[in-house]
Amino acid sequence: MLKMSTFLFILTASFLFLLPSAFADELGNSRALQNLSSAKAYFDVTMGVPLKLETRLRLIHTTYQDIGRTGMKPDFIIGFRSKASNFVTKGDDYVFEEDIAVKKKIRDWVKRFKKMGIVMEQCAIAAEFQDIDPKDFLPEIEVVRNGYVSMIGYQAKGYSMVPMD
């Protein structure tokens, strides 16, 4: 049985993804993107609640598409940390049985992002906190020693930090 808060979250998220495209076509981000030649972003993904995590990946995809429609090529990096780490592993050992179906959707997003050219990194420190062997992560994701160091480095290279929680 779904909790009321979970139901409302799913209902709201579904509504946001089903907005008519005509309405979306009326809206834009021209002021924010004016005079930019590139769109570089680092997405800090830490959410460990399966449906919310999958929603965040959908939002990254939507953002990629929206920027692409402007004529710019998005340059995105996704950093996984904290409990999100459990959902980007090869096996199903790190999640509850009832979360396996959503984990498979997350795995599909990871594969899709790789094909799109999005770089994905997993923090080894977060993996250690979650008792995950670094060899257990999906092959599309590079395990880095310290996700904070990556964030600092990418920000110094002009990537915008996008917190996802």
Helices and strands as residue ranges (DSSP letters): H 4-17, H 21-26, H 30-33, E 39-45, H 50-68, E 74-80, G 82-87, G 97-99, H 100-116, E 119-123, H 124-129, G 134-136, E 142-144, H 147-156, E 160-163
